[in-house]
Amino acid sequence: MNLPGEAQGWICAACGGELEMMKVGFTYMKGNFEVDLPACRNCGLVLVSEELATGKMADAERILEDK
């Protein structure tokens, strides 16, 4: 999800706005993280791909929980 072109062509399911790459904040176990993800500038809905959710985010979650 690092390429700006990945947001092109996606439409928000909530409001119909176009998605664009934006910095999105996440909080997990008292840690704050910022990631560039496709998001709707109109309503704030964020697209998290299955690959990201089950890959990198799941790995980070396991690392933080092991600490």
N, CA, C and O atoms as a Tripos MOL2 file, in Angstrom:
@<TRIPOS>MOLECULE
protein
  268   267    67     0     0
PROTEIN
NO_CHARGES

@<TRIPOS>ATOM
      1 N           0.8160   -1.1890    0.0000 N.3       1 MET1
      2 CA          0.0000    0.0000    0.0000 C.3       1 MET1
      3 C           0.8630    1.2580    0.0000 C.2       1 MET1
      4 O           0.3900    2.3130    0.4230 O.2       1 MET1
      5 N           2.0680    1.1860   -0.4430 N.am      2 ASN2
      6 CA          2.9380    2.3490   -0.4110 C.3       2 ASN2
      7 C           2.8580    3.1990   -1.6730 C.2       2 ASN2
      8 O           3.3250    4.3390   -1.6700 O.2       2 ASN2
      9 N           2.2800    2.6760   -2.7500 N.am      3 LEU3
     10 CA          2.2600    3.4080   -4.0000 C.3       3 LEU3
     11 C           1.0480    4.3150   -4.0960 C.2       3 LEU3
     12 O          -0.0790    3.8570   -3.9080 O.2       3 LEU3
     13 N           1.2600    5.6080   -4.3890 N.am      4 PRO4
     14 CA          0.1370    6.5350   -4.4830 C.3       4 PRO4
     15 C          -0.9010    6.1020   -5.5080 C.2       4 PRO4
     16 O          -2.0810    6.4080   -5.3350 O.2       4 PRO4
     17 N          -0.5140    5.4100   -6.5550 N.am      5 GLY5
     18 CA         -1.4330    4.9780   -7.5870 C.3       5 GLY5
     19 C          -2.4420    3.9520   -7.1120 C.2       5 GLY5
     20 O          -3.4580    3.7380   -7.7730 O.2       5 GLY5
     21 N          -2.1840    3.3100   -5.9780 N.am      6 GLU6
     22 CA         -3.0980    2.2720   -5.4930 C.3       6 GLU6
     23 C          -4.4310    2.8460   -5.0450 C.2       6 GLU6
     24 O          -5.4020    2.0980   -4.9330 O.2       6 GLU6
     25 N          -4.5130    4.1280   -4.7890 N.am      7 ALA7
     26 CA         -5.7730    4.7320   -4.3700 C.3       7 ALA7
     27 C          -6.6060    5.1420   -5.5790 C.2       7 ALA7
     28 O          -7.8040    5.3930   -5.4470 O.2       7 ALA7
     29 N          -5.9930    5.2130   -6.7440 N.am      8 GLN8
     30 CA         -6.6900    5.6790   -7.9370 C.3       8 GLN8
     31 C          -7.7790    4.6910   -8.3470 C.2       8 GLN8
     32 O          -7.5500    3.4830   -8.4100 O.2       8 GLN8
     33 N          -8.9560    5.2240   -8.6220 N.am      9 GLY9
     34 CA        -10.0470    4.4080   -9.1030 C.3       9 GLY9
     35 C         -10.9310    3.8200   -8.0170 C.2       9 GLY9
     36 O         -11.9810    3.2550   -8.3230 O.2       9 GLY9
     37 N         -10.5360    3.9360   -6.7620 N.am     10 TRP10
     38 CA        -11.3540    3.4160   -5.6740 C.3      10 TRP10
     39 C         -12.3660    4.4770   -5.2640 C.2      10 TRP10
     40 O         -12.0390    5.6600   -5.1620 O.2      10 TRP10
     41 N         -13.5980    4.0390   -5.0320 N.am     11 ILE11
     42 CA        -14.6750    4.9300   -4.6170 C.3      11 ILE11
     43 C         -15.1370    4.5210   -3.2200 C.2      11 ILE11
     44 O         -15.2610    3.3310   -2.9310 O.2      11 ILE11
     45 N         -15.3880    5.4890   -2.3680 N.am     12 CYS12
     46 CA        -15.8270    5.2550   -0.9970 C.3      12 CYS12
     47 C         -17.2210    4.6240   -0.9890 C.2      12 CYS12
     48 O         -18.1410    5.1270   -1.6330 O.2      12 CYS12
     49 N         -17.3660    3.5240   -0.2580 N.am     13 ALA13
     50 CA        -18.6600    2.8430   -0.1560 C.3      13 ALA13
     51 C         -19.6480    3.6420    0.6920 C.2      13 ALA13
     52 O         -20.8590    3.4940    0.5280 O.2      13 ALA13
     53 N         -19.1540    4.4770    1.5860 N.am     14 ALA14
     54 CA        -20.0340    5.2260    2.4850 C.3      14 ALA14
     55 C         -20.6370    6.4720    1.8320 C.2      14 ALA14
     56 O         -21.8290    6.7410    1.9760 O.2      14 ALA14
     57 N         -19.7930    7.2360    1.1060 N.am     15 CYS15
     58 CA        -20.2910    8.5150    0.5850 C.3      15 CYS15
     59 C         -20.1000    8.7130   -0.9120 C.2      15 CYS15
     60 O         -20.6080    9.6820   -1.4750 O.2      15 CYS15
     61 N         -19.3680    7.7980   -1.5730 N.am     16 GLY16
     62 CA        -19.1700    7.9090   -3.0120 C.3      16 GLY16
     63 C         -17.9930    8.7750   -3.4270 C.2      16 GLY16
     64 O         -17.7580    8.9530   -4.6220 O.2      16 GLY16
     65 N         -17.2440    9.3200   -2.4660 N.am     17 GLY17
     66 CA        -16.0810   10.1350   -2.7920 C.3      17 GLY17
     67 C         -14.9140    9.2770   -3.2670 C.2      17 GLY17
     68 O         -14.8690    8.0760   -3.0000 O.2      17 GLY17
     69 N         -13.9790    9.8940   -3.9660 N.am     18 GLU18
     70 CA        -12.7870    9.1750   -4.4220 C.3      18 GLU18
     71 C         -11.7970    9.0180   -3.2770 C.2      18 GLU18
     72 O         -11.6320    9.9180   -2.4530 O.2      18 GLU18
     73 N         -11.1380    7.8600   -3.2380 N.am     19 LEU19
     74 CA        -10.1060    7.6380   -2.2340 C.3      19 LEU19
     75 C          -8.7920    8.2130   -2.7250 C.2      19 LEU19
     76 O          -8.5020    8.1890   -3.9210 O.2      19 LEU19
     77 N          -7.9970    8.7310   -1.7960 N.am     20 GLU20
     78 CA         -6.6550    9.2080   -2.1140 C.3      20 GLU20
     79 C          -5.7270    8.8370   -0.9690 C.2      20 GLU20
     80 O          -6.1690    8.6260    0.1600 O.2      20 GLU20
     81 N          -4.4450    8.7590   -1.2680 N.am     21 MET21
     82 CA         -3.4750    8.3800   -0.2510 C.3      21 MET21
     83 C          -3.3830    9.4940    0.7860 C.2      21 MET21
     84 O          -3.1760   10.6620    0.4580 O.2      21 MET21
     85 N          -3.5450    9.0960    2.0510 N.am     22 MET22
     86 CA         -3.4930   10.0470    3.1670 C.3      22 MET22
     87 C          -2.7660    9.4130    4.3370 C.2      22 MET22
     88 O          -2.7300    8.1880    4.4590 O.2      22 MET22
     89 N          -2.1880   10.2370    5.1990 N.am     23 LYS23
     90 CA         -1.6210    9.7440    6.4530 C.3      23 LYS23
     91 C          -2.7820    9.4250    7.3800 C.2      23 LYS23
     92 O          -3.6420   10.2680    7.6320 O.2      23 LYS23
     93 N          -2.7940    8.2000    7.8820 N.am     24 VAL24
     94 CA         -3.8670    7.7350    8.7600 C.3      24 VAL24
     95 C          -3.2500    7.3330   10.0860 C.2      24 VAL24
     96 O          -2.2450    6.6210   10.1090 O.2      24 VAL24
     97 N          -3.8300    7.7740   11.1820 N.am     25 GLY25
     98 CA         -3.3220    7.4470   12.5060 C.3      25 GLY25
     99 C          -3.9840    6.2130   13.0840 C.2      25 GLY25
    100 O          -5.2010    6.0470   12.9950 O.2      25 GLY25
    101 N          -3.1750    5.3500   13.6760 N.am     26 PHE26
    102 CA         -3.6470    4.1570   14.3610 C.3      26 PHE26
    103 C          -3.1470    4.1910   15.7960 C.2      26 PHE26
    104 O          -2.0420    4.6650   16.0570 O.2      26 PHE26
    105 N          -3.9400    3.6980   16.7140 N.am     27 THR27
    106 CA         -3.5150    3.5320   18.0980 C.3      27 THR27
    107 C          -3.7010    2.0760   18.4650 C.2      27 THR27
    108 O          -4.7730    1.5070   18.2590 O.2      27 THR27
    109 N          -2.6470    1.4680   19.0150 N.am     28 TYR28
    110 CA         -2.7230    0.0710   19.4290 C.3      28 TYR28
    111 C          -1.8330   -0.1220   20.6400 C.2      28 TYR28
    112 O          -0.6460    0.2020   20.6030 O.2      28 TYR28
    113 N          -2.3920   -0.6420   21.6980 N.am     29 MET29
    114 CA         -1.6540   -0.9000   22.9300 C.3      29 MET29
    115 C          -0.8250    0.3140   23.3550 C.2      29 MET29
    116 O           0.3740    0.2000   23.6100 O.2      29 MET29
    117 N          -1.4620    1.4510   23.4260 N.am     30 LYS30
    118 CA         -0.8550    2.7170   23.8520 C.3      30 LYS30
    119 C           0.2080    3.2420   22.8950 C.2      30 LYS30
    120 O           0.9050    4.2030   23.2190 O.2      30 LYS30
    121 N           0.3430    2.6300   21.7290 N.am     31 GLY31
    122 CA          1.2760    3.1180   20.7200 C.3      31 GLY31
    123 C           0.5140    3.8230   19.6070 C.2      31 GLY31
    124 O          -0.5560    3.3700   19.1990 O.2      31 GLY31
    125 N           1.0610    4.9280   19.1160 N.am     32 ASN32
    126 CA          0.4610    5.6760   18.0130 C.3      32 ASN32
    127 C           1.3130    5.5020   16.7740 C.2      32 ASN32
    128 O           2.5360    5.6260   16.8280 O.2      32 ASN32
    129 N           0.6630    5.2150   15.6570 N.am     33 PHE33
    130 CA          1.3650    4.9550   14.4060 C.3      33 PHE33
    131 C           0.6840    5.7330   13.2900 C.2      33 PHE33
    132 O          -0.5320    5.9220   13.3100 O.2      33 PHE33
    133 N           1.4700    6.1840   12.3190 N.am     34 GLU34
    134 CA          0.9280    6.8390   11.1340 C.3      34 GLU34
    135 C           1.3520    6.0450    9.9220 C.2      34 GLU34
    136 O           2.5130    5.6610    9.7840 O.2      34 GLU34
    137 N           0.3730    5.7990    9.0230 N.am     35 VAL35
    138 CA          0.6090    5.0040    7.8220 C.3      35 VAL35
    139 C          -0.0850    5.6970    6.6590 C.2      35 VAL35
    140 O          -1.1640    6.2640    6.8310 O.2      35 VAL35
    141 N           0.5200    5.6600    5.4810 N.am     36 ASP36
    142 CA         -0.1330    6.1650    4.2740 C.3      36 ASP36
    143 C          -1.0600    5.0910    3.7390 C.2      36 ASP36
    144 O          -0.6100    4.0070    3.3700 O.2      36 ASP36
    145 N          -2.3580    5.3860    3.6930 N.am     37 LEU37
    146 CA         -3.3630    4.4430    3.2010 C.3      37 LEU37
    147 C          -4.3910    5.1840    2.3560 C.2      37 LEU37
    148 O          -4.5780    6.3890    2.5250 O.2      37 LEU37
    149 N          -5.0590    4.4760    1.4470 N.am     38 PRO38
    150 CA         -6.1480    5.0990    0.7040 C.3      38 PRO38
    151 C          -7.2910    5.4340    1.6700 C.2      38 PRO38
    152 O          -7.7230    4.5850    2.4490 O.2      38 PRO38
    153 N          -7.7680    6.6590    1.6100 N.am     39 ALA39
    154 CA         -8.8440    7.0980    2.4970 C.3      39 ALA39
    155 C          -9.7060    8.1210    1.7740 C.2      39 ALA39
    156 O          -9.2690    8.7630    0.8200 O.2      39 ALA39
    157 N         -10.9360    8.2600    2.2460 N.am     40 CYS40
    158 CA        -11.8690    9.2230    1.6800 C.3      40 CYS40
    159 C         -11.6930   10.5600    2.4000 C.2      40 CYS40
    160 O         -11.8270   10.6420    3.6210 O.2      40 CYS40
    161 N         -11.3960   11.5850    1.6430 N.am     41 ARG41
    162 CA        -11.2250   12.9070    2.2380 C.3      41 ARG41
    163 C         -12.5800   13.4680    2.7000 C.2      41 ARG41
    164 O         -12.6210   14.3170    3.5900 O.2      41 ARG41
    165 N         -13.6820   13.0030    2.1070 N.am     42 ASN42
    166 CA        -15.0120   13.4990    2.4810 C.3      42 ASN42
    167 C         -15.4500   12.9940    3.8490 C.2      42 ASN42
    168 O         -15.8390   13.7870    4.7070 O.2      42 ASN42
    169 N         -15.3890   11.6720    4.0620 N.am     43 CYS43
    170 CA        -15.9510   11.1180    5.3030 C.3      43 CYS43
    171 C         -14.9210   10.4230    6.1950 C.2      43 CYS43
    172 O         -15.2290   10.0730    7.3340 O.2      43 CYS43
    173 N         -13.7010   10.2210    5.6880 N.am     44 GLY44
    174 CA        -12.6470    9.6390    6.5170 C.3      44 GLY44
    175 C         -12.5590    8.1220    6.4990 C.2      44 GLY44
    176 O         -11.6960    7.5600    7.1730 O.2      44 GLY44
    177 N         -13.4290    7.4300    5.7430 N.am     45 LEU45
    178 CA        -13.3570    5.9750    5.6630 C.3      45 LEU45
    179 C         -12.0100    5.5590    5.0730 C.2      45 LEU45
    180 O         -11.5640    6.1310    4.0790 O.2      45 LEU45
    181 N         -11.3620    4.5660    5.6820 N.am     46 VAL46
    182 CA        -10.0240    4.1310    5.2790 C.3      46 VAL46
    183 C         -10.0990    2.7340    4.6770 C.2      46 VAL46
    184 O         -10.8110    1.8700    5.1880 O.2      46 VAL46
    185 N          -9.3680    2.5150    3.5980 N.am     47 LEU47
    186 CA         -9.2800    1.2010    2.9760 C.3      47 LEU47
    187 C          -8.0300    0.4980    3.4920 C.2      47 LEU47
    188 O          -6.9110    0.9480    3.2440 O.2      47 LEU47
    189 N          -8.2220   -0.6020    4.2090 N.am     48 VAL48
    190 CA         -7.1110   -1.4410    4.6670 C.3      48 VAL48
    191 C          -7.2250   -2.7440    3.8890 C.2      48 VAL48
    192 O          -8.1770   -3.5020    4.0730 O.2      48 VAL48
    193 N          -6.2580   -3.0030    3.0250 N.am     49 SER49
    194 CA         -6.3190   -4.2100    2.2060 C.3      49 SER49
    195 C          -6.1840   -5.4610    3.0700 C.2      49 SER49
    196 O          -5.6180   -5.4160    4.1620 O.2      49 SER49
    197 N          -6.7070   -6.5660    2.5720 N.am     50 GLU50
    198 CA         -6.5850   -7.8350    3.2900 C.3      50 GLU50
    199 C          -5.1160   -8.1920    3.4780 C.2      50 GLU50
    200 O          -4.7230   -8.6960    4.5300 O.2      50 GLU50
    201 N          -4.3090   -7.9300    2.4570 N.am     51 GLU51
    202 CA         -2.8750   -8.2200    2.5310 C.3      51 GLU51
    203 C          -2.2100   -7.4540    3.6710 C.2      51 GLU51
    204 O          -1.4060   -8.0170    4.4130 O.2      51 GLU51
    205 N          -2.5390   -6.1870    3.8100 N.am     52 LEU52
    206 CA         -1.9620   -5.3740    4.8780 C.3      52 LEU52
    207 C          -2.4690   -5.8310    6.2480 C.2      52 LEU52
    208 O          -1.6930   -5.9330    7.1990 O.2      52 LEU52
    209 N          -3.7670   -6.1030    6.3460 N.am     53 ALA53
    210 CA         -4.3590   -6.4900    7.6310 C.3      53 ALA53
    211 C          -3.8430   -7.8380    8.1200 C.2      53 ALA53
    212 O          -3.5930   -8.0080    9.3130 O.2      53 ALA53
    213 N          -3.6820   -8.7870    7.2220 N.am     54 THR54
    214 CA         -3.2530  -10.1290    7.6290 C.3      54 THR54
    215 C          -1.7490  -10.3010    7.5590 C.2      54 THR54
    216 O          -1.2140  -11.3000    8.0400 O.2      54 THR54
    217 N          -1.0630   -9.3390    6.9660 N.am     55 GLY55
    218 CA          0.3880   -9.4260    6.8290 C.3      55 GLY55
    219 C           1.1050   -8.5160    7.7990 C.2      55 GLY55
    220 O           1.3530   -8.8860    8.9460 O.2      55 GLY55
    221 N           1.4370   -7.3250    7.3380 N.am     56 LYS56
    222 CA          2.2480   -6.3890    8.1260 C.3      56 LYS56
    223 C           1.5810   -5.9920    9.4470 C.2      56 LYS56
    224 O           2.2440   -5.9460   10.4840 O.2      56 LYS56
    225 N           0.2830   -5.7080    9.4170 N.am     57 MET57
    226 CA         -0.3870   -5.2730   10.6500 C.3      57 MET57
    227 C          -0.4680   -6.4210   11.6560 C.2      57 MET57
    228 O          -0.2940   -6.2090   12.8560 O.2      57 MET57
    229 N          -0.7280   -7.6220   11.1770 N.am     58 ALA58
    230 CA         -0.7890   -8.7780   12.0790 C.3      58 ALA58
    231 C           0.5820   -9.0500   12.6860 C.2      58 ALA58
    232 O           0.6810   -9.3920   13.8640 O.2      58 ALA58
    233 N           1.6500   -8.8990   11.8830 N.am     59 ASP59
    234 CA          3.0100   -9.0830   12.3980 C.3      59 ASP59
    235 C           3.3320   -8.0530   13.4770 C.2      59 ASP59
    236 O           3.8800   -8.3940   14.5260 O.2      59 ASP59
    237 N           2.9880   -6.7910   13.2140 N.am     60 ALA60
    238 CA          3.2420   -5.7290   14.1960 C.3      60 ALA60
    239 C           2.4470   -5.9810   15.4760 C.2      60 ALA60
    240 O           2.9460   -5.7450   16.5770 O.2      60 ALA60
    241 N           1.2220   -6.4570   15.3320 N.am     61 GLU61
    242 CA          0.3890   -6.7550   16.4970 C.3      61 GLU61
    243 C           1.0350   -7.8380   17.3590 C.2      61 GLU61
    244 O           1.0790   -7.7140   18.5830 O.2      61 GLU61
    245 N           1.5360   -8.8990   16.7250 N.am     62 ARG62
    246 CA          2.1990   -9.9840   17.4730 C.3      62 ARG62
    247 C           3.4390   -9.4780   18.1910 C.2      62 ARG62
    248 O           3.6870   -9.8440   19.3390 O.2      62 ARG62
    249 N           4.2200   -8.6360   17.5200 N.am     63 ILE63
    250 CA          5.4490   -8.0970   18.1300 C.3      63 ILE63
    251 C           5.1030   -7.2640   19.3610 C.2      63 ILE63
    252 O           5.7210   -7.4120   20.4150 O.2      63 ILE63
    253 N           4.0850   -6.3670   19.2130 N.am     64 LEU64
    254 CA          3.7080   -5.5110   20.3460 C.3      64 LEU64
    255 C           3.1360   -6.3120   21.5040 C.2      64 LEU64
    256 O           3.3830   -5.9790   22.6630 O.2      64 LEU64
    257 N           2.3820   -7.3520   21.2150 N.am     65 GLU65
    258 CA          1.7930   -8.1550   22.2850 C.3      65 GLU65
    259 C           2.8290   -8.9920   23.0140 C.2      65 GLU65
    260 O           2.6490   -9.3170   24.1880 O.2      65 GLU65
    261 N           3.9280   -9.3490   22.3240 N.am     66 ASP66
    262 CA          4.9860  -10.1510   22.9450 C.3      66 ASP66
    263 C           5.8450   -9.3340   23.9040 C.2      66 ASP66
    264 O           6.5540   -9.9070   24.7310 O.2      66 ASP66
    265 N           5.7950   -8.0220   23.8080 N.am     67 LYS67
    266 CA          6.6250   -7.1570   24.6610 C.3      67 LYS67
    267 C           6.0860   -7.0940   26.0590 C.2      67 LYS67
    268 O           6.6570   -6.4140   26.9110 O.2      67 LYS67
@<TRIPOS>BOND
     1     1     2 1
     2     2     3 1
     3     3     4 2
     4     3     5 am
     5     5     6 1
     6     6     7 1
     7     7     8 2
     8     7     9 am
     9     9    10 1
    10    10    11 1
    11    11    12 2
    12    11    13 am
    13    13    14 1
    14    14    15 1
    15    15    16 2
    16    15    17 am
    17    17    18 1
    18    18    19 1
    19    19    20 2
    20    19    21 am
    21    21    22 1
    22    22    23 1
    23    23    24 2
    24    23    25 am
    25    25    26 1
    26    26    27 1
    27    27    28 2
    28    27    29 am
    29    29    30 1
    30    30    31 1
    31    31    32 2
    32    31    33 am
    33    33    34 1
    34    34    35 1
    35    35    36 2
    36    35    37 am
    37    37    38 1
    38    38    39 1
    39    39    40 2
    40    39    41 am
    41    41    42 1
    42    42    43 1
    43    43    44 2
    44    43    45 am
    45    45    46 1
    46    46    47 1
    47    47    48 2
    48    47    49 am
    49    49    50 1
    50    50    51 1
    51    51    52 2
    52    51    53 am
    53    53    54 1
    54    54    55 1
    55    55    56 2
    56    55    57 am
    57    57    58 1
    58    58    59 1
    59    59    60 2
    60    59    61 am
    61    61    62 1
    62    62    63 1
    63    63    64 2
    64    63    65 am
    65    65    66 1
    66    66    67 1
    67    67    68 2
    68    67    69 am
    69    69    70 1
    70    70    71 1
    71    71    72 2
    72    71    73 am
    73    73    74 1
    74    74    75 1
    75    75    76 2
    76    75    77 am
    77    77    78 1
    78    78    79 1
    79    79    80 2
    80    79    81 am
    81    81    82 1
    82    82    83 1
    83    83    84 2
    84    83    85 am
    85    85    86 1
    86    86    87 1
    87    87    88 2
    88    87    89 am
    89    89    90 1
    90    90    91 1
    91    91    92 2
    92    91    93 am
    93    93    94 1
    94    94    95 1
    95    95    96 2
    96    95    97 am
    97    97    98 1
    98    98    99 1
    99    99   100 2
   100    99   101 am
   101   101   102 1
   102   102   103 1
   103   103   104 2
   104   103   105 am
   105   105   106 1
   106   106   107 1
   107   107   108 2
   108   107   109 am
   109   109   110 1
   110   110   111 1
   111   111   112 2
   112   111   113 am
   113   113   114 1
   114   114   115 1
   115   115   116 2
   116   115   117 am
   117   117   118 1
   118   118   119 1
   119   119   120 2
   120   119   121 am
   121   121   122 1
   122   122   123 1
   123   123   124 2
   124   123   125 am
   125   125   126 1
   126   126   127 1
   127   127   128 2
   128   127   129 am
   129   129   130 1
   130   130   131 1
   131   131   132 2
   132   131   133 am
   133   133   134 1
   134   134   135 1
   135   135   136 2
   136   135   137 am
   137   137   138 1
   138   138   139 1
   139   139   140 2
   140   139   141 am
   141   141   142 1
   142   142   143 1
   143   143   144 2
   144   143   145 am
   145   145   146 1
   146   146   147 1
   147   147   148 2
   148   147   149 am
   149   149   150 1
   150   150   151 1
   151   151   152 2
   152   151   153 am
   153   153   154 1
   154   154   155 1
   155   155   156 2
   156   155   157 am
   157   157   158 1
   158   158   159 1
   159   159   160 2
   160   159   161 am
   161   161   162 1
   162   162   163 1
   163   163   164 2
   164   163   165 am
   165   165   166 1
   166   166   167 1
   167   167   168 2
   168   167   169 am
   169   169   170 1
   170   170   171 1
   171   171   172 2
   172   171   173 am
   173   173   174 1
   174   174   175 1
   175   175   176 2
   176   175   177 am
   177   177   178 1
   178   178   179 1
   179   179   180 2
   180   179   181 am
   181   181   182 1
   182   182   183 1
   183   183   184 2
   184   183   185 am
   185   185   186 1
   186   186   187 1
   187   187   188 2
   188   187   189 am
   189   189   190 1
   190   190   191 1
   191   191   192 2
   192   191   193 am
   193   193   194 1
   194   194   195 1
   195   195   196 2
   196   195   197 am
   197   197   198 1
   198   198   199 1
   199   199   200 2
   200   199   201 am
   201   201   202 1
   202   202   203 1
   203   203   204 2
   204   203   205 am
   205   205   206 1
   206   206   207 1
   207   207   208 2
   208   207   209 am
   209   209   210 1
   210   210   211 1
   211   211   212 2
   212   211   213 am
   213   213   214 1
   214   214   215 1
   215   215   216 2
   216   215   217 am
   217   217   218 1
   218   218   219 1
   219   219   220 2
   220   219   221 am
   221   221   222 1
   222   222   223 1
   223   223   224 2
   224   223   225 am
   225   225   226 1
   226   226   227 1
   227   227   228 2
   228   227   229 am
   229   229   230 1
   230   230   231 1
   231   231   232 2
   232   231   233 am
   233   233   234 1
   234   234   235 1
   235   235   236 2
   236   235   237 am
   237   237   238 1
   238   238   239 1
   239   239   240 2
   240   239   241 am
   241   241   242 1
   242   242   243 1
   243   243   244 2
   244   243   245 am
   245   245   246 1
   246   246   247 1
   247   247   248 2
   248   247   249 am
   249   249   250 1
   250   250   251 1
   251   251   252 2
   252   251   253 am
   253   253   254 1
   254   254   255 1
   255   255   256 2
   256   255   257 am
   257   257   258 1
   258   258   259 1
   259   259   260 2
   260   259   261 am
   261   261   262 1
   262   262   263 1
   263   263   264 2
   264   263   265 am
   265   265   266 1
   266   266   267 1
   267   267   268 2
@<TRIPOS>SUBSTRUCTURE
     1 MET1         2 RESIDUE 1 A MET
     2 ASN2         6 RESIDUE 1 A ASN
     3 LEU3        10 RESIDUE 1 A LEU
     4 PRO4        14 RESIDUE 1 A PRO
     5 GLY5        18 RESIDUE 1 A GLY
     6 GLU6        22 RESIDUE 1 A GLU
     7 ALA7        26 RESIDUE 1 A ALA
     8 GLN8        30 RESIDUE 1 A GLN
     9 GLY9        34 RESIDUE 1 A GLY
    10 TRP10       38 RESIDUE 1 A TRP
    11 ILE11       42 RESIDUE 1 A ILE
    12 CYS12       46 RESIDUE 1 A CYS
    13 ALA13       50 RESIDUE 1 A ALA
    14 ALA14       54 RESIDUE 1 A ALA
    15 CYS15       58 RESIDUE 1 A CYS
    16 GLY16       62 RESIDUE 1 A GLY
    17 GLY17       66 RESIDUE 1 A GLY
    18 GLU18       70 RESIDUE 1 A GLU
    19 LEU19       74 RESIDUE 1 A LEU
    20 GLU20       78 RESIDUE 1 A GLU
    21 MET21       82 RESIDUE 1 A MET
    22 MET22       86 RESIDUE 1 A MET
    23 LYS23       90 RESIDUE 1 A LYS
    24 VAL24       94 RESIDUE 1 A VAL
    25 GLY25       98 RESIDUE 1 A GLY
    26 PHE26      102 RESIDUE 1 A PHE
    27 THR27      106 RESIDUE 1 A THR
    28 TYR28      110 RESIDUE 1 A TYR
    29 MET29      114 RESIDUE 1 A MET
    30 LYS30      118 RESIDUE 1 A LYS
    31 GLY31      122 RESIDUE 1 A GLY
    32 ASN32      126 RESIDUE 1 A ASN
    33 PHE33      130 RESIDUE 1 A PHE
    34 GLU34      134 RESIDUE 1 A GLU
    35 VAL35      138 RESIDUE 1 A VAL
    36 ASP36      142 RESIDUE 1 A ASP
    37 LEU37      146 RESIDUE 1 A LEU
    38 PRO38      150 RESIDUE 1 A PRO
    39 ALA39      154 RESIDUE 1 A ALA
    40 CYS40      158 RESIDUE 1 A CYS
    41 ARG41      162 RESIDUE 1 A ARG
    42 ASN42      166 RESIDUE 1 A ASN
    43 CYS43      170 RESIDUE 1 A CYS
    44 GLY44      174 RESIDUE 1 A GLY
    45 LEU45      178 RESIDUE 1 A LEU
    46 VAL46      182 RESIDUE 1 A VAL
    47 LEU47      186 RESIDUE 1 A LEU
    48 VAL48      190 RESIDUE 1 A VAL
    49 SER49      194 RESIDUE 1 A SER
    50 GLU50      198 RESIDUE 1 A GLU
    51 GLU51      202 RESIDUE 1 A GLU
    52 LEU52      206 RESIDUE 1 A LEU
    53 ALA53      210 RESIDUE 1 A ALA
    54 THR54      214 RESIDUE 1 A THR
    55 GLY55      218 RESIDUE 1 A GLY
    56 LYS56      222 RESIDUE 1 A LYS
    57 MET57      226 RESIDUE 1 A MET
    58 ALA58      230 RESIDUE 1 A ALA
    59 ASP59      234 RESIDUE 1 A ASP
    60 ALA60      238 RESIDUE 1 A ALA
    61 GLU61      242 RESIDUE 1 A GLU
    62 ARG62      246 RESIDUE 1 A ARG
    63 ILE63      250 RESIDUE 1 A ILE
    64 LEU64      254 RESIDUE 1 A LEU
    65 GLU65      258 RESIDUE 1 A GLU
    66 ASP66      262 RESIDUE 1 A ASP
    67 LYS67      266 RESIDUE 1 A LYS
